[in-house]
Amino acid sequence: MTFLRSHRRELIVIWSFAVVINFIMANDSFTHELFKHYDEAWFYMCGKAWANGMTPYLDFADSKGPLLWLIYAAGYLISPTDYTGVWLLSVPVYLFCFTYCYRVMLLLSGGERKVSVMATLAMAIPYFTGFHFEMRTEDWCQPAVIYGIYLLLRALCDGGKSPRAAESIAMGAMVVCCLMMKWTIAAVVLLPAVAVVCTASCSRRAVLSALWMLAGGVAALVPFAAIFAWYGNFDAFVQEYFMSTSATIKVNAATYMGDLFALVTTIRVGAVIIAAGAAVASVRVAGRRGWWLGGCAVASVLIAACNDHAIYYQAVNNGYAVGIVYLAVRWLHGNSAAVRHLPMGVSYAAIVALLTAYAYVLHPSFIPSDRPETFYKACGVMASMEHPRVLNYRMRETGVGINAETLPATKYWAYQGGATEAMRADQDSAVRAGAADFVVANMCDSADTLFIASGYKPVMTFREYDDSYVILSRHDITVPDGDFRPTMLDRLLKRPIEACEACGR
């Protein structure tokens, strides 16, 4: 509370900035369309299924943990036909992140408030560009990453002073929370926690910190133990979350060497720069002890590189960008009189304008860019039924029909990368049984004899920016000629899409 009172002006600036920039850049906010959601459409479906009484890991399954689905279940309950409820839940996540970015910047700058605020605002660039596109699991875990960085850097600057009991408990709980979202991320978050214990100035403090962290982790596990006891799905949880997920990961020495090579030959080199910046900045402020933080950053990049078939895996390391961002702002502040005397409001507005332009050009779902889609017509067609069951055949969840509150047609209603034979067989069985009201398939799969034999017929094709899909159904669905798309105001306000409008009835 003392920190909040003494830095209230700076924090007001930072918090207002965090809300504004998240409103503009977040794929879930009012500023973005319903289409072009990848992992989030998947998570949202899981949360929605859970909120509608389906049992996780038995009635539906994916490679993610129950806490992530609880977040999206809450988002669904707040706003059942769009993603704005999820966006509201992401606001405190970034308020926390920017607050602790500011505290880290104060440590790096020796307490210079203006430089620290400017550097904190600039953290919006790594948080919302590059490896980031939507609120994936890596983004929900950002509070744990930046909190661990703060505790470790403060310990290094204070000569190994251990965190208070409440801070250690919070760190342990955060590690477990990440474990309950994506277990590989828990390893990344655990690194600074272990480093804090290892750098303690005496063995007694190290033991106490470790015990308090363990207590926090156990306390965070209790709610999930209660959930598993209530549903009786603990065995299914272990099988799906750990065993089945591991089976979808194809890692060996050769593939990992390829992943490491990609770190220096693709956009992933940004993660290497982030790690190097964290090392340099921490060594500058904490001397040789700063290599503890640098080592955590490097190890995090190497862990995230494993099976990194998509660059967003490195997004978990965005918090370590505090180093390179601070060094850049420090250099500009020291070498440019214009920057040194720049009013804070100008810096604020400049970053907002820069990221708004970024969203306009590079976010396909940014509403002001007004890109045409047939996604909304497909949503309207699905809304002709109440809670239709959907199967995404050999493909990801697209989120089409979100306004109709679609539900999974089978356990593996969407196709995971590296899917096992059991996952493929589950989908085929669901098609044969007619379990799905609608099947969404790639164009090349639409003529599959399995669909014809099971009574599924193409209803319509729809385009989601750069991808085209076909919807099939066993029901008689009438699709009128022409197209339907809500107005820009309707899309901004997230007004419901009525089936009668889409179908022309």
C-alpha positions as CSV (number, residue, x, y, z in Angstrom):
1,M,0.0,0.0,0.0
2,T,2.9,2.4,0.7
3,F,4.1,1.8,-2.9
4,L,0.7,2.5,-4.3
5,R,0.3,5.8,-2.3
6,S,3.8,7.1,-3.1
7,H,3.5,6.3,-6.8
8,R,-0.2,7.0,-7.3
9,R,0.3,9.6,-10.1
10,E,2.6,7.4,-12.1
11,L,0.4,4.4,-11.6
12,I,-2.7,6.3,-12.7
13,V,-0.9,7.0,-16.0
14,I,0.2,3.4,-16.4
15,W,-3.2,1.9,-15.5
16,S,-5.1,4.1,-17.8
17,F,-2.6,3.3,-20.6
18,A,-3.0,-0.4,-19.9
19,V,-6.8,-0.3,-20.3
20,V,-6.6,1.9,-23.4
21,I,-4.0,-0.2,-25.2
22,N,-5.7,-3.4,-24.3
23,F,-9.0,-2.1,-25.6
24,I,-7.4,-1.3,-28.9
25,M,-5.1,-4.3,-29.3
26,A,-6.9,-7.2,-27.7
27,N,-8.5,-9.7,-30.1
28,D,-11.4,-10.1,-27.7
29,S,-12.4,-6.5,-27.2
30,F,-15.1,-4.5,-28.8
31,T,-12.6,-3.3,-31.4
32,H,-12.2,-6.7,-33.1
33,E,-14.4,-9.0,-35.1
34,L,-15.6,-12.4,-34.0
35,F,-13.6,-14.2,-36.6
36,K,-9.9,-14.9,-36.7
37,H,-9.7,-16.5,-33.3
38,Y,-7.4,-19.5,-33.2
39,D,-6.5,-21.0,-29.8
40,E,-9.0,-18.7,-28.1
41,A,-12.0,-20.1,-30.1
42,W,-10.8,-23.5,-28.8
43,F,-10.5,-22.3,-25.2
44,Y,-13.8,-20.5,-25.3
45,M,-15.6,-23.7,-26.5
46,C,-14.1,-25.6,-23.6
47,G,-15.2,-23.0,-21.1
48,K,-18.7,-22.8,-22.7
49,A,-19.0,-26.6,-22.6
50,W,-18.1,-26.7,-18.9
51,A,-20.5,-23.8,-18.1
52,N,-23.2,-25.8,-19.8
53,G,-22.8,-28.9,-17.7
54,M,-20.4,-31.0,-19.8
55,T,-17.6,-32.7,-17.9
56,P,-14.0,-31.7,-18.7
57,Y,-11.7,-34.4,-19.9
58,L,-14.7,-36.8,-20.3
59,D,-17.2,-35.0,-22.5
60,F,-14.6,-32.7,-24.1
61,A,-10.8,-32.6,-24.0
62,D,-7.9,-30.6,-25.2
63,S,-4.2,-30.2,-24.3
64,K,-4.8,-27.4,-21.8
65,G,-5.5,-27.3,-18.1
66,P,-8.7,-26.7,-16.1
67,L,-7.8,-23.2,-14.9
68,L,-7.7,-21.9,-18.5
69,W,-11.1,-23.3,-19.1
70,L,-12.4,-21.8,-15.9
71,I,-11.3,-18.4,-17.1
72,Y,-13.1,-18.9,-20.4
73,A,-16.2,-20.3,-18.7
74,A,-16.3,-17.1,-16.7
75,G,-15.9,-15.1,-19.9
76,Y,-18.7,-17.0,-21.5
77,L,-21.0,-16.4,-18.5
78,I,-20.3,-12.7,-18.7
79,S,-21.0,-12.5,-22.4
80,P,-22.3,-15.8,-23.9
81,T,-22.3,-14.8,-27.6
82,D,-18.9,-13.0,-28.1
83,Y,-15.5,-12.7,-26.5
84,T,-15.9,-9.4,-24.7
85,G,-16.4,-11.2,-21.4
86,V,-12.9,-12.7,-21.9
87,W,-11.6,-9.3,-22.7
88,L,-12.9,-7.9,-19.4
89,L,-11.0,-10.7,-17.6
90,S,-7.8,-9.8,-19.4
91,V,-7.9,-6.2,-18.2
92,P,-6.7,-7.0,-14.6
93,V,-4.1,-9.3,-16.1
94,Y,-2.4,-6.5,-17.9
95,L,-3.0,-4.0,-15.0
96,F,-0.9,-6.4,-12.9
97,C,1.7,-6.9,-15.6
98,F,2.3,-3.2,-16.2
99,T,2.4,-2.4,-12.5
100,Y,5.2,-4.9,-12.0
101,C,6.9,-3.8,-15.1
102,Y,7.1,-0.4,-13.5
103,R,8.5,-1.8,-10.3
104,V,11.2,-3.7,-12.3
105,M,12.0,-0.5,-14.2
106,L,12.4,1.4,-10.9
107,L,15.0,-1.3,-9.9
108,L,16.8,-1.0,-13.2
109,S,16.8,2.8,-13.2
110,G,17.8,3.3,-9.6
111,G,14.4,4.9,-8.9
112,E,14.1,7.4,-11.8
113,R,10.4,7.7,-12.2
114,K,10.1,9.4,-15.6
115,V,12.4,6.9,-17.3
116,S,10.6,4.1,-15.5
117,V,7.2,5.2,-16.6
118,M,8.3,5.7,-20.2
119,A,9.9,2.3,-20.3
120,T,6.8,0.7,-18.8
121,L,4.6,2.3,-21.5
122,A,7.0,1.0,-24.1
123,M,6.5,-2.6,-22.8
124,A,3.2,-2.5,-24.7
125,I,5.2,-3.2,-27.8
126,P,6.6,-6.6,-26.8
127,Y,3.3,-7.4,-25.0
128,F,1.0,-6.7,-28.0
129,T,3.1,-7.2,-31.1
130,G,5.6,-9.8,-32.4
131,F,4.9,-13.1,-30.8
132,H,1.4,-11.9,-29.6
133,F,-1.8,-12.0,-31.6
134,E,-4.5,-13.1,-29.2
135,M,-4.8,-14.1,-25.5
136,R,-3.2,-17.5,-25.7
137,T,-2.1,-19.4,-22.7
138,E,1.3,-17.7,-22.7
139,D,-0.4,-14.4,-22.2
140,W,-2.6,-15.5,-19.3
141,C,0.6,-16.6,-17.6
142,Q,2.4,-13.2,-18.0
143,P,1.6,-12.0,-14.5
144,A,3.5,-15.0,-13.1
145,V,6.5,-14.3,-15.4
146,I,6.9,-10.6,-14.5
147,Y,6.2,-11.3,-10.8
148,G,9.1,-13.8,-10.7
149,I,11.4,-11.4,-12.6
150,Y,10.6,-8.7,-10.0
151,L,11.2,-10.9,-7.0
152,L,14.5,-12.2,-8.4
153,L,15.8,-8.8,-9.5
154,R,14.9,-7.3,-6.2
155,A,16.7,-10.1,-4.4
156,L,19.8,-9.6,-6.6
157,C,19.8,-5.9,-5.9
158,D,19.3,-6.4,-2.2
159,G,22.2,-8.8,-1.8
160,G,20.1,-12.0,-1.6
161,K,17.3,-10.7,0.6
162,S,14.5,-13.2,0.5
163,P,10.9,-12.2,-0.4
164,R,8.3,-11.9,2.4
165,A,6.2,-14.9,3.3
166,A,3.2,-13.5,1.4
167,E,5.3,-12.9,-1.7
168,S,6.7,-16.4,-1.6
169,I,3.2,-17.9,-1.1
170,A,2.0,-15.8,-4.1
171,M,4.9,-17.1,-6.3
172,G,4.2,-20.7,-5.4
173,A,0.5,-20.3,-6.2
174,M,1.4,-18.7,-9.5
175,V,3.5,-21.6,-10.5
176,V,0.7,-24.0,-9.8
177,C,-1.8,-21.8,-11.6
178,C,0.4,-21.9,-14.7
179,L,0.7,-25.7,-14.3
180,M,-3.1,-25.8,-14.4
181,M,-3.2,-24.0,-17.7
182,K,-0.2,-25.4,-19.6
183,W,2.3,-27.5,-17.8
184,T,5.3,-26.6,-20.0
185,I,4.9,-22.9,-19.0
186,A,5.1,-23.9,-15.4
187,A,8.7,-24.9,-16.0
188,V,9.4,-21.4,-17.3
189,V,7.8,-19.7,-14.4
190,L,9.5,-22.0,-11.9
191,L,12.9,-20.8,-13.0
192,P,13.0,-17.4,-11.3
193,A,11.3,-18.9,-8.2
194,V,14.1,-21.5,-7.9
195,A,16.7,-18.7,-8.5
196,V,15.2,-16.6,-5.7
197,V,15.7,-19.5,-3.3
198,C,19.2,-20.2,-4.6
199,T,20.3,-16.6,-4.2
200,A,19.1,-16.2,-0.6
201,S,21.8,-14.7,1.6
202,C,21.6,-17.6,4.1
203,S,20.4,-21.2,4.1
204,R,17.7,-20.5,6.7
205,R,16.1,-17.8,4.5
206,A,16.4,-20.2,1.5
207,V,14.6,-22.9,3.3
208,L,11.8,-20.6,4.5
209,S,11.3,-19.2,1.0
210,A,11.1,-22.7,-0.4
211,L,8.6,-23.8,2.2
212,W,6.4,-20.8,1.8
213,M,6.4,-21.3,-2.0
214,L,5.5,-24.9,-1.5
215,A,2.6,-23.8,0.8
216,G,1.3,-21.4,-1.8
217,G,1.5,-24.2,-4.5
218,V,-0.4,-26.6,-2.2
219,A,-3.1,-24.0,-1.5
220,A,-3.6,-23.3,-5.2
221,L,-4.0,-27.1,-5.8
222,V,-6.8,-27.5,-3.3
223,P,-9.6,-26.0,-5.5
224,F,-8.6,-28.3,-8.4
225,A,-8.5,-31.3,-6.1
226,A,-12.0,-30.4,-5.0
227,I,-13.1,-30.1,-8.6
228,F,-11.7,-33.4,-9.6
229,A,-13.3,-35.0,-6.5
230,W,-16.7,-33.5,-7.4
231,Y,-16.6,-34.7,-11.0
232,G,-14.6,-37.9,-10.4
233,N,-12.5,-37.2,-13.4
234,F,-9.0,-37.2,-11.9
235,D,-7.8,-40.2,-13.9
236,A,-9.2,-38.7,-17.1
237,F,-7.5,-35.4,-16.3
238,V,-4.1,-37.1,-15.9
239,Q,-4.6,-39.1,-19.1
240,E,-5.7,-36.3,-21.3
241,Y,-3.7,-33.4,-19.9
242,F,-0.4,-35.1,-19.4
243,M,-0.4,-38.5,-21.3
244,S,-2.4,-37.6,-24.4
245,T,-0.8,-34.2,-24.7
246,S,2.7,-35.7,-24.4
247,A,1.7,-38.2,-27.2
248,T,0.9,-35.2,-29.6
249,I,4.4,-33.7,-29.0
250,K,6.9,-35.1,-31.5
251,V,10.3,-34.1,-30.1
252,N,13.8,-35.6,-30.6
253,A,17.3,-34.4,-30.9
254,A,17.0,-33.6,-34.6
255,T,13.7,-31.6,-34.3
256,Y,15.1,-29.7,-31.3
257,M,18.2,-28.8,-33.2
258,G,15.9,-27.4,-35.9
259,D,14.0,-25.4,-33.3
260,L,17.3,-24.0,-32.0
261,F,18.4,-23.1,-35.6
262,A,15.0,-21.3,-36.1
263,L,15.9,-19.1,-33.1
264,V,18.6,-17.3,-35.1
265,T,17.1,-17.5,-38.6
266,T,13.4,-16.5,-38.1
267,I,11.5,-13.9,-36.2
268,R,12.2,-16.0,-33.1
269,V,15.5,-14.2,-33.0
270,G,13.5,-11.6,-31.1
271,A,13.4,-14.0,-28.2
272,V,17.2,-14.2,-28.2
273,I,17.4,-10.4,-28.2
274,I,15.0,-10.3,-25.3
275,A,17.1,-12.8,-23.3
276,A,20.3,-10.9,-24.1
277,G,18.8,-7.6,-23.0
278,A,17.6,-9.1,-19.7
279,A,21.1,-10.4,-19.0
280,V,22.8,-7.1,-19.8
281,A,20.3,-4.9,-17.9
282,S,20.4,-7.2,-14.8
283,V,24.2,-7.3,-14.8
284,R,24.4,-3.5,-15.0
285,V,22.3,-3.1,-11.9
286,A,23.3,-6.2,-9.9
287,G,26.8,-7.0,-11.1
288,R,27.8,-10.6,-11.6
289,R,24.8,-11.7,-9.6
290,G,22.7,-10.4,-12.4
291,W,23.6,-13.5,-14.4
292,W,21.0,-15.3,-12.4
293,L,18.3,-13.4,-14.2
294,G,20.1,-13.6,-17.5
295,G,20.4,-17.4,-17.1
296,C,16.7,-17.6,-16.4
297,A,15.9,-15.7,-19.5
298,V,18.1,-17.9,-21.7
299,A,16.8,-21.1,-20.2
300,S,13.2,-19.8,-20.7
301,V,13.9,-19.2,-24.4
302,L,15.4,-22.7,-24.8
303,I,12.4,-24.3,-23.1
304,A,9.9,-22.4,-25.2
305,A,11.9,-23.3,-28.4
306,C,11.2,-27.0,-27.8
307,N,8.6,-28.2,-30.4
308,D,8.1,-24.6,-31.3
309,H,6.1,-25.1,-34.5
310,A,4.5,-21.7,-33.9
311,I,6.3,-18.5,-32.9
312,Y,3.8,-17.7,-30.2
313,Y,5.4,-20.2,-27.8
314,Q,8.1,-17.6,-27.3
315,A,5.4,-15.1,-26.1
316,V,5.8,-16.5,-22.6
317,N,9.2,-14.7,-22.5
318,N,7.7,-11.3,-23.3
319,G,8.1,-10.2,-19.6
320,Y,11.9,-10.6,-20.0
321,A,11.7,-7.7,-22.5
322,V,11.9,-5.3,-19.6
323,G,15.7,-5.5,-20.0
324,I,16.0,-4.5,-23.7
325,V,13.1,-2.0,-23.4
326,Y,14.7,-0.3,-20.4
327,L,18.1,-0.2,-22.2
328,A,16.6,1.3,-25.3
329,V,14.6,4.0,-23.3
330,R,17.6,4.7,-21.1
331,W,19.8,5.3,-24.2
332,L,17.2,7.5,-25.9
333,H,16.7,9.5,-22.7
334,G,20.4,10.0,-22.3
335,N,21.3,10.8,-25.9
336,S,18.4,12.9,-27.1
337,A,17.4,16.2,-25.5
338,A,14.1,16.0,-27.3
339,V,13.2,12.6,-25.7
340,R,14.6,13.8,-22.3
341,H,12.2,16.7,-22.3
342,L,9.3,15.0,-24.0
343,P,6.1,15.4,-22.0
344,M,4.7,12.1,-20.7
345,G,1.4,12.7,-22.5
346,V,3.2,12.8,-25.8
347,S,4.9,9.4,-25.1
348,Y,1.6,8.0,-24.1
349,A,-0.2,9.2,-27.3
350,A,2.7,8.2,-29.6
351,I,2.7,4.6,-28.4
352,V,-1.1,4.4,-28.6
353,A,-1.0,5.8,-32.2
354,L,1.8,3.4,-33.2
355,L,0.0,0.3,-31.9
356,T,-3.3,1.4,-33.4
357,A,-1.6,1.6,-36.8
358,Y,-0.1,-1.8,-36.2
359,A,-3.6,-3.3,-35.5
360,Y,-5.1,-1.5,-38.5
361,V,-2.5,-3.0,-40.8
362,L,-1.7,-6.4,-39.3
363,H,-4.8,-7.5,-37.4
364,P,-7.2,-9.1,-39.9
365,S,-10.0,-8.8,-37.3
366,F,-9.5,-5.1,-36.4
367,I,-13.0,-3.6,-37.1
368,P,-11.9,-0.2,-38.4
369,S,-10.0,-1.9,-41.2
370,D,-13.4,-3.2,-42.4
371,R,-12.3,-6.4,-44.1
372,P,-15.2,-8.3,-45.8
373,E,-16.2,-11.7,-44.5
374,T,-18.8,-14.5,-45.0
375,F,-18.1,-15.7,-41.4
376,Y,-21.2,-13.8,-40.1
377,K,-23.5,-15.4,-42.6
378,A,-22.2,-18.8,-41.4
379,C,-22.8,-17.7,-37.8
380,G,-26.4,-16.8,-38.7
381,V,-27.0,-20.2,-40.4
382,M,-25.8,-22.0,-37.3
383,A,-28.1,-19.8,-35.2
384,S,-31.1,-21.5,-36.9
385,M,-30.7,-24.2,-34.2
386,E,-30.4,-23.9,-30.4
387,H,-27.1,-25.0,-28.9
388,P,-26.1,-26.9,-32.0
389,R,-23.4,-29.6,-31.6
390,V,-20.4,-28.9,-33.8
391,L,-17.5,-31.1,-35.0
392,N,-14.5,-29.6,-36.6
393,Y,-13.4,-32.5,-38.8
394,R,-9.6,-32.8,-39.1
395,M,-9.2,-29.1,-38.3
396,R,-9.1,-26.5,-35.5
397,E,-12.0,-24.8,-33.8
398,T,-12.9,-21.7,-35.8
399,G,-15.5,-20.2,-33.4
400,V,-18.1,-20.1,-36.2
401,G,-21.5,-20.1,-34.6
402,I,-20.4,-18.4,-31.4
403,N,-23.6,-16.4,-31.4
404,A,-25.6,-19.7,-31.4
405,E,-23.7,-21.0,-28.3
406,T,-22.4,-24.1,-30.1
407,L,-21.2,-27.1,-28.0
408,P,-18.8,-29.9,-28.7
409,A,-20.3,-32.9,-30.6
410,T,-17.8,-35.3,-29.2
411,K,-14.8,-35.5,-26.9
412,Y,-12.3,-34.6,-29.6
413,W,-14.6,-32.2,-31.4
414,A,-11.6,-30.3,-32.8
415,Y,-8.4,-31.6,-34.2
416,Q,-5.2,-31.1,-32.2
417,G,-1.8,-30.8,-33.8
418,G,-0.1,-34.2,-33.7
419,A,-3.4,-35.8,-33.1
420,T,-3.3,-39.5,-32.1
421,E,-5.2,-42.4,-33.7
422,A,-7.7,-42.3,-30.8
423,M,-8.5,-38.7,-31.6
424,R,-9.1,-39.4,-35.3
425,A,-11.2,-42.5,-34.5
426,D,-13.3,-40.4,-32.1
427,Q,-14.1,-37.9,-34.8
428,D,-15.0,-40.6,-37.4
429,S,-17.3,-42.4,-34.8
430,A,-19.1,-39.1,-34.1
431,V,-19.7,-38.6,-37.9
432,R,-21.1,-42.1,-38.3
433,A,-23.3,-41.7,-35.3
434,G,-24.6,-38.4,-36.5
435,A,-23.6,-36.8,-33.2
436,A,-22.9,-33.4,-34.8
437,D,-25.6,-31.0,-36.0
438,F,-23.0,-29.2,-38.0
439,V,-19.6,-30.4,-39.3
440,V,-17.0,-27.8,-40.3
441,A,-14.4,-29.2,-42.7
442,N,-11.7,-28.1,-45.0
443,M,-12.8,-27.7,-48.6
444,C,-10.8,-30.8,-49.7
445,D,-12.5,-33.0,-47.1
446,S,-16.0,-32.0,-47.9
447,A,-16.5,-34.8,-50.4
448,D,-15.3,-37.5,-48.1
449,T,-17.3,-40.7,-48.5
450,L,-17.7,-40.9,-44.7
451,F,-19.9,-37.8,-44.8
452,I,-22.0,-39.0,-47.7
453,A,-22.5,-42.4,-46.1
454,S,-23.5,-40.7,-42.8
455,G,-26.1,-38.5,-44.3
456,Y,-24.1,-35.2,-44.2
457,K,-24.6,-32.7,-47.0
458,P,-22.8,-29.4,-47.7
459,V,-24.8,-26.4,-46.5
460,M,-22.5,-23.5,-47.4
461,T,-18.9,-22.4,-47.7
462,F,-17.6,-19.5,-45.7
463,R,-14.4,-17.6,-45.7
464,E,-12.5,-16.4,-42.7
465,Y,-10.1,-13.8,-44.1
466,D,-7.6,-16.1,-45.8
467,D,-9.1,-19.6,-45.1
468,S,-12.1,-21.2,-46.7
469,Y,-14.3,-23.9,-45.1
470,V,-17.4,-25.8,-45.7
471,I,-20.3,-26.5,-43.3
472,L,-22.1,-29.8,-43.6
473,S,-25.3,-30.9,-41.8
474,R,-27.8,-33.9,-41.6
475,H,-30.6,-31.4,-41.2
476,D,-32.5,-29.4,-43.9
477,I,-30.9,-26.0,-43.7
478,T,-32.0,-23.2,-46.1
479,V,-29.4,-20.7,-47.1
480,P,-30.5,-17.8,-49.1
481,D,-28.6,-16.2,-51.9
482,G,-26.5,-13.1,-51.3
483,D,-24.5,-12.2,-48.3
484,F,-25.1,-10.9,-44.8
485,R,-22.9,-8.8,-42.7
486,P,-23.7,-6.6,-39.7
487,T,-22.9,-3.0,-39.9
488,M,-19.7,-1.6,-38.3
489,L,-21.7,-0.2,-35.4
490,D,-23.4,-3.6,-34.9
491,R,-20.0,-5.3,-34.8
492,L,-18.5,-2.7,-32.5
493,L,-21.4,-3.0,-30.0
494,K,-21.4,-6.8,-30.4
495,R,-25.1,-6.9,-31.1
496,P,-26.5,-10.4,-31.5
497,I,-26.7,-11.9,-35.0
498,E,-30.3,-13.1,-35.6
499,A,-30.7,-16.2,-37.6
500,C,-33.7,-14.6,-39.5
501,E,-31.4,-11.9,-40.8
502,A,-28.8,-14.3,-42.0
503,C,-31.3,-16.6,-43.6
504,G,-33.4,-13.8,-45.1
505,R,-36.6,-15.0,-43.3
